[in-house]
């Protein structure tokens, strides 16, 4: 079986907030011709690097979009050009192509509103905020500017590269808090004063006016992930810094295995091989009735590393009817999605949660480069990794037992996905 692409933890926001390529030396284009050179360079490099840039879009349609962009560029502002570049990059990346990226902050000068948002089953909610906006935490976002969330999504979604629909849910909330992007898209009138219509638990609405902050301040205060933040008291949001760990739960009847990152070893030096042996010995020494592998919020890693873990989970001691459960969500991406694809094919595991944000097969192993005049960075996949059986065209692992997380679950420190398994 081929290894999947390498993806760093917190891939989406980590890459979007940081430099993609070198980012050095390029000055701001001073003419429409320099912008056209960047557009041509993007198009030619994307076609050269990508294994099949036209897997979901015809070459003629892509070239028409390139030509229209070059024709329009003289009348566009810098921010409008960036948005058009994002749209051009996303145009062919509509399936199995979520690794294609254009970092939103490298070389752009874009900022963020100091709100951390998450899309639960019952809507988009504020889950974090810097002073003086802390009162917004726990409230549902009904509108941004004058637009409903559905209207915002209709404008934002075409800018998002994806493996599948779940990838979009994973990525798009970051776009809701980028003032220059929102203003360019016509969602807010003034980037310096973002307007959010909020609703509290009693149905009362209020308007929040927010000023932007630098991306580094955002990263240091509100985090570096589009997933849910670390939260004590809820197993799958605990110990995020550990790549993998385990714990006996449910009075010793269940072994809970948290797989946060697909890597060879933890920061403390425990190897995945030693961890796999620990799983086997823990099951052998205890009357474990359920083995629960939690791959939620695992954005990927190096799929060369998970074979021994897979071997242990597919052993006769664990792979028994009604014993092995795998918890998945929209952030289960890249090598983590490849891991669960292998689990599905090689075990009788029951999958619980929401569809994976990563597809069974994917374009990965990105190569990054900067556009020569603007310095805007782009990441383009170099390889198409195949993990699904021949003829399997699914774009996600869909759970056998669908369980969605609501805002009330989150703010009440409940994990309905894990509870669904324990209640079986």
C-alpha positions in Angstrom: 0.0 0.0 0.0 1.4 3.4 -0.9 2.0 6.0 1.7 0.0 9.2 1.7 1.3 12.8 1.6 2.9 14.4 4.6 0.7 17.0 6.3 1.7 19.0 9.4 -0.7 19.2 12.4 -3.2 22.0 12.2 -2.5 22.0 8.5 -5.0 24.5 7.2 -4.5 27.4 9.5 -0.8 26.7 10.1 -0.2 27.0 6.4 -2.6 29.8 5.8 -1.0 31.9 8.6 2.6 31.1 7.8 4.8 31.6 4.8 4.2 29.0 2.1 7.5 29.4 0.2 10.4 31.6 0.6 8.3 34.8 0.3 11.5 36.8 0.1 12.7 39.4 -2.4 9.5 39.9 -4.3 8.3 43.5 -4.4 4.8 44.6 -5.0 3.9 44.5 -8.7 3.8 48.0 -10.1 2.0 47.3 -13.4 -0.8 45.1 -14.8 1.8 43.4 -16.9 3.7 42.2 -13.7 0.4 40.8 -12.4 -0.2 39.0 -15.7 3.3 37.5 -15.3 2.3 36.2 -11.9 -1.0 34.7 -13.3 0.9 33.0 -16.2 3.5 31.7 -13.8 0.8 30.3 -11.5 -0.9 28.6 -14.4 2.2 27.1 -15.9 3.7 25.9 -12.6 0.4 24.4 -11.5 0.2 22.4 -14.7 3.8 21.4 -14.5 3.7 20.3 -10.9 0.3 18.8 -10.4 -0.1 15.1 -11.5 -3.4 16.0 -13.2 -4.6 19.5 -12.8 -7.5 18.9 -15.1 -9.0 15.9 -13.2 -12.2 17.8 -12.6 -12.0 20.7 -15.0 -11.3 20.9 -18.7 -8.1 22.5 -19.9 -10.1 24.9 -22.1 -12.3 26.1 -19.2 -9.2 26.6 -17.1 -7.4 28.6 -19.8 -10.5 30.7 -20.3 -10.5 31.6 -16.6 -6.8 32.5 -16.9 -7.4 34.6 -20.0 -10.4 36.4 -18.4 -8.4 37.1 -15.3 -5.5 38.6 -17.3 -7.9 40.7 -19.2 -9.5 42.1 -16.1 -6.4 42.6 -14.0 -5.7 46.2 -14.9 -9.1 47.2 -13.4 -8.7 45.2 -10.1 -7.3 46.3 -6.8 -4.6 44.3 -5.0 -7.1 42.6 -2.8 -9.4 41.8 -5.7 -6.4 40.2 -7.5 -5.6 38.0 -4.5 -9.2 36.8 -4.3 -9.2 36.0 -8.1 -6.0 34.1 -7.6 -7.6 32.1 -4.8 -10.6 31.4 -7.0 -8.3 30.3 -9.9 -6.4 28.0 -7.7 -9.6 26.5 -6.3 -11.2 26.2 -9.7 -9.8 22.7 -10.6 -9.4 21.6 -6.9 -12.9 20.5 -6.3 -12.3 16.8 -5.2 -9.4 14.9 -3.7 -7.4 18.1 -3.9 -7.6 19.8 -0.5 -3.8 19.9 -0.2 -3.7 22.6 -2.9 -3.4 25.9 -1.0 -2.8 29.6 -1.3 -1.8 30.9 2.1 -4.1 33.8 2.9 -1.7 35.8 5.0 1.8 35.3 3.5 2.8 38.5 1.6 -0.7 39.9 1.7 -0.8 42.0 4.9 -4.2 40.6 5.7 -5.4 40.6 9.3 -8.1 38.8 11.4 -10.9 39.7 13.6 -10.2 38.4 17.1 -12.9 35.8 17.0 -12.6 32.0 16.8 -15.6 30.4 15.1 -16.7 26.9 14.6 -19.5 25.4 12.6 -21.5 23.0 14.8 -24.5 20.9 13.7 -26.8 23.8 14.8 -24.9 26.7 13.3 -21.7 28.8 13.5 -20.8 29.8 17.0 -18.2 32.0 18.6 -15.9 29.7 20.7 -13.2 32.1 21.5 -12.7 35.9 21.5 -10.1 38.4 22.6 -10.9 41.4 24.9 -13.1 43.3 24.7 -15.3 40.8 22.9 -15.5 37.9 25.3 -19.2 38.3 25.8 -19.6 37.0 22.3 -18.4 33.5 23.3 -21.2 31.0 23.2 -23.4 33.0 20.8 -24.5 31.9 17.3 -23.4 34.0 14.3 -26.5 34.8 12.3 -25.1 37.3 9.8 -21.7 38.8 8.8 -22.3 42.2 7.5 -25.8 42.1 5.9 -25.5 38.5 4.8 -26.7 35.3 6.4 -24.2 32.5 6.8 -25.7 30.7 3.9 -25.2 33.8 1.7 -21.6 34.1 3.0 -20.9 30.5 2.2 -22.2 30.9 -1.4 -19.5 33.5 -1.9 -16.7 32.0 0.1 -17.0 28.3 -0.8 -15.7 28.7 -4.4 -12.4 30.0 -2.9 -11.8 26.8 -1.0 -9.8 23.8 -2.3 -11.2 20.5 -1.0 -11.2 16.8 -1.0 -14.9 16.7 -0.3 -17.8 18.7 1.2 -16.5 18.0 4.7 -13.2 19.7 3.9 -15.1 22.9 3.2 -16.7 22.8 6.6 -13.3 22.4 8.1 -11.7 25.3 6.2 -14.3 28.0 5.7 -14.8 29.4 9.2 -11.3 31.0 9.0 -12.6 33.0 6.0 -15.3 34.5 8.1 -12.8 36.5 10.2 -10.5 37.9 7.5 -11.5 41.6 7.1 -9.8 42.4 3.9 -11.2 39.3 2.3 -14.7 40.0 3.6 -14.6 43.5 2.3 -13.3 42.5 -1.1 -16.1 40.0 -1.4 -18.7 42.6 -0.5 -19.6 40.9 2.8 -18.6 43.7 5.1 -18.7 47.4 4.2 -15.6 48.4 6.2 -12.7 46.1 7.0 -11.8 48.2 10.1 -15.2 47.5 11.7 -16.5 44.0 11.1 -20.2 43.6 11.8 -21.5 40.3 13.2 -25.2 39.7 14.1 -25.2 37.3 17.1 -28.0 35.3 18.8 -27.8 34.1 22.4 -29.3 31.0 23.9 -32.6 32.8 24.6 -33.0 34.0 21.0 -32.0 37.6 21.7 -29.9 39.2 19.0 -27.2 41.8 19.2 -24.7 43.4 16.8 -21.0 43.1 17.5 -18.6 45.5 15.9 -15.1 44.2 15.8 -11.7 45.7 14.9 -9.0 43.6 13.2 -5.7 42.4 14.8 -2.4 41.2 13.3 -2.2 37.5 12.5 0.6 36.8 15.0 -1.5 38.2 17.8 -4.4 36.0 16.7 -2.1 33.0 16.5 -0.7 33.6 20.0 -4.0 34.3 21.7 -6.7 32.3 19.8 -4.6 29.4 18.5 -3.4 27.9 15.3 -6.1 25.6 14.2 -9.5 25.7 12.5 -10.5 22.7 14.7 -11.9 22.9 18.2 -9.3 24.1 20.8 -7.8 22.0 23.6 -10.3 21.6 26.5 -9.8 19.7 29.7 -12.5 17.4 30.8 -13.3 16.1 27.2 -11.0 13.3 26.1 -10.8 14.1 22.4 -9.9 17.7 23.1 -7.3 16.9 25.8 -3.6 16.3 25.5 -3.4 17.8 22.0 0.4 18.1 22.3 0.7 14.3 22.5 0.7 12.7 19.1 -0.9 9.6 20.5 -2.0 8.3 23.9 -4.3 5.9 25.5 -6.5 5.5 28.6 -8.8 2.8 30.1 -12.2 4.3 30.5 -15.8 3.1 31.4 -14.5 1.3 34.5 -11.9 -0.5 32.4 -14.4 -1.9 29.9 -13.1 0.3 27.1 -9.7 1.2 25.9 -9.6 4.7 24.5 -6.8 5.5 22.0 -6.3 9.1 20.9 -4.5 9.4 17.6 -3.8 13.2 17.2 -1.0 13.1 14.6 0.3 10.5 12.1 4.0 10.5 13.0 6.7 8.1 14.1 7.0 9.3 17.7 5.7 11.6 20.3 7.5 14.7 21.5 8.5 12.7 24.6 10.1 10.0 22.4 7.6 7.2 22.5 7.6 5.5 19.1 4.5 4.4 17.3 5.8 0.9 17.4 6.1 1.0 21.2 2.7 2.5 21.4 1.2 -0.2 19.3 2.8 -2.8 21.6 1.3 -1.0 24.6 -2.1 -1.2 23.0 -1.7 -5.0 22.5 -0.5 -5.6 26.1 -3.2 -3.4 27.6 -5.9 -5.4 25.8 -4.3 -8.7 26.8 -4.0 -7.7 30.5 -7.6 -6.2 30.9 -11.1 -7.3 30.2 -11.5 -4.8 27.5 -14.8 -5.1 25.7 -14.4 -2.1 23.3 -11.3 -0.6 21.7 -12.1 3.0 20.6 -9.6 4.7 18.2 -10.3 8.4 18.0 -9.0 10.0 14.8 -11.0 13.2 15.2 -9.0 16.4 14.8 -6.1 14.5 13.2 -5.0 16.6 10.3 -2.6 14.0 8.9 1.1 13.4 9.0 3.4 10.8 7.6 1.6 7.6 6.4 4.8 5.7 6.3 4.4 5.4 10.1 1.1 3.8 10.8 1.6 0.2 9.6 2.3 -1.4 13.0 -0.6 0.4 14.6 -2.8 -1.0 11.8 -1.4 -4.5 12.4 -2.3 -4.4 16.1 -5.8 -3.1 15.5 -6.5 -5.7 12.9 -5.2 -8.5 15.1 -7.6 -11.3 16.3 -7.6 -9.9 19.9 -9.0 -6.5 18.8 -10.7 -7.0 15.4 -13.8 -8.8 16.7 -17.5 -8.0 16.0 -18.7 -5.1 18.2 -15.3 -4.5 19.7 -13.4 -2.0 17.4 -14.8 1.5 16.9 -13.2 4.4 15.1 -14.3 8.0 15.7 -13.9 10.4 12.7 -14.8 14.0 11.8 -14.2 16.7 9.2 -10.6 17.3 10.4 -9.7 13.6 9.8 -7.6 14.5 6.7 -4.6 13.5 4.6 -2.6 10.7 6.2 -5.3 10.3 8.9 -7.9 9.8 6.2 -5.7 7.2 4.6 -5.2 5.4 7.9 -9.0 5.1 8.4 -9.4 4.0 4.8 -7.0 1.2 5.5 -8.9 0.4 8.8 -12.2 0.2 6.9 -10.7 -2.2 4.3 -8.8 -4.4 6.6 -11.0 -4.6 9.8 -14.6 -4.8 10.8 -14.4 -1.5 12.6 -17.6 0.5 13.2 -17.1 4.2 12.3 -18.9 6.8 14.4 -19.1 10.6 14.1 -19.2 12.7 10.9 -17.7 12.1 7.4 -13.9 12.5 7.0 -12.6 15.8 5.6 -10.0 13.7 3.7 -10.8 11.6 0.7 -9.9 7.9 0.4 -7.5 8.8 -2.5 -5.9 12.2 -2.7 -3.4 14.5 -4.4 -0.6 15.2 -1.9 3.1 15.7 -1.3 2.9 19.4 -2.1 5.6 21.6 -3.6 5.5 25.2 -2.7 6.6 28.2 -4.7 6.1 32.0 -4.7 4.7 34.1 -7.5 7.7 36.1 -8.8 6.4 39.6 -8.5 3.8 39.6 -5.7 5.5 36.9 -3.5 2.2 35.3 -2.9 2.8 31.6 -2.0 1.1 28.5 -3.5 1.3 24.9 -2.6 0.6 22.3 -5.4 0.4 18.5 -5.0 3.0 16.4 -6.8 1.5 12.9 -6.4 -1.8 11.1 -6.5 -2.0 8.6 -3.7 -4.5 5.7 -4.1 -5.8 4.0 -1.0 -9.3 2.9 -2.0 -10.1 -0.3 -3.8 -10.3 -0.2 -7.5 -13.7 1.2 -8.6 -14.3 2.9 -5.2 -15.1 6.5 -6.0 -16.2 7.6 -2.6 -14.8 11.0 -1.5 -15.1 10.3 2.3 -15.4 7.6 4.9 -19.0 8.0 6.0 -19.8 6.9 9.6 -21.8 3.8 10.2 -23.3 5.6 13.2 -23.7 9.3 12.3 -23.4 11.6 15.4 -23.2 15.3 15.1 -21.8 17.7 17.8 -23.9 20.7 18.7 -22.8 23.9 20.3 -24.6 22.9 23.5 -22.5 19.7 23.5 -19.3 21.7 23.2 -20.1 24.3 25.8 -21.4 21.7 28.2 -18.3 19.6 27.9 -20.2 16.6 26.4 -18.8 14.2 23.8 -21.9 12.7 22.1 -19.7 10.7 19.7 -17.8 8.8 22.4 -21.0 8.5 24.5 -22.8 6.9 21.5 -20.1 4.1 21.5 -20.1 3.7 25.3 -23.9 3.4 25.3 -24.0 0.6 22.7 
